[in-house]
Amino acid sequence: MHLWKDRIYQIIAENPTWSETEITWQLIEEMGIKGASLLYPVFEREGGKKGRLSIQTNPALYRTPKPSPPRPSILIPWRPTSR
């Protein structure tokens, strides 16, 4: 928690109407992006066979007959920003 505490409070301040669930999923997305950046050197070195990251989907949507589409930022694969 200590690594993300400040960011959690920042997300809450930037999105005062969000529920705890929305805040949590924003944090999970950001953690995934951070994790992907840490794993990218392994992914590149191993030709994509290692260094992958899997993220849990939202179990609250399990019985939703017509779920909302994922946010666009989730659909865009992570790419390194600098070389």
Secondary structure by P-SEA (a helix, b strand, c coil): ccccaaaaaaaaaacccccaaaaaaaaaaaaaaaaaaaaaaaaaaaccccbbbbbbccccccccccccccccccccccccccc
